[in-house]
Amino acid sequence: MTTATMDEPARPAARPPRAPRPGLLTSVRRSWDRYWYAYAMVAPVVVVIGVLVLYPLAYGLYLTFTNADESNVAKDIGAFHQGASYHFVGLHNYWRIVSGQDGDFYPRLEWTVVWTVSCVVITYAIGLGMAMLLNRPVRFRLFYRLALILPWAVPAFIGVFAWRLMFNSQYGVFNDIITSVGLPAQDWLGTPFAQKIAVITVNVWCGVPFMMVALLGGLQAIPGELYEAAEMDGASPLQRFGHVTVPGLRPVTSTVVLLSTVWTFNMFPIIYLLLGNNTTGDTDILVTYAVKKAFTGVSDYSGAATYGIVILLILVAFSTFYRRQLKPQD
């Protein structure tokens, strides 16, 4: 007689007990013990950014939801102290701008876009042309590079004041040149159209060196073998430019165009220093108009802050769209 036996199923091995997770205080202490030197090095930068960037930005954002102006903010007049009397108005300031009730936003935005596109396109074209010339083996190439970088090395306010003197209708060098050949003197900064041409000219003069240096570095990074192979295949100079130079410069171009657009959109010093108060407002871009709202007449602090936040949102939206459009090409 046989006896059937059934093997008992193997029991799973018992898992070792999990070690208890360290508490938050313990994790912070361990992190500090390990990275205290890095934290100590970064701390001054964080403090400076917080004081100079984050706090003003947060306070400006707060002002956009109020009706703060020069008449209702806190102030001290001698021994008399006047407390703040402005109040919360929600999104009213933003609605006035977006709906057109402000009456100034869309005309300034239109000119700001024209100003930005004109400056970036002209600056890029001239910078690329100069970079291609300086990328060739020519005599005194180092001297030419230093001379063309000079406008970038000179402080902006000195360069702008020099241009302002040259544009002067009575003593400027431009009028001396054209009157010496029998042409009548011109009021270079007297009309809105002339002012717009003048500010674009000066901004291009200031921006070309940066564009030239960046594109020159991009040109020197393109392997010479690509040009040699294209030339052996019978490609013309224009075809080599379109099929070798342009694709090779794409990473540099995408960066410098974005930076130049952001800088030009917010280029306050050029317009303010060249024109000052000698303008009807037609030459004001968004940022210069925001400054005038804050410091001219009865200062409209909430309106100026709202313009600042709107400018920030426009640039963030443009940068995001621009980078997404370039992703398929990367």
Order of alpha helices (4+ residues) and beta strands (2+ residues): alpha-alpha-beta-beta-alpha-alpha-alpha-alpha-alpha-alpha-alpha-alpha-alpha-alpha-alpha-alpha
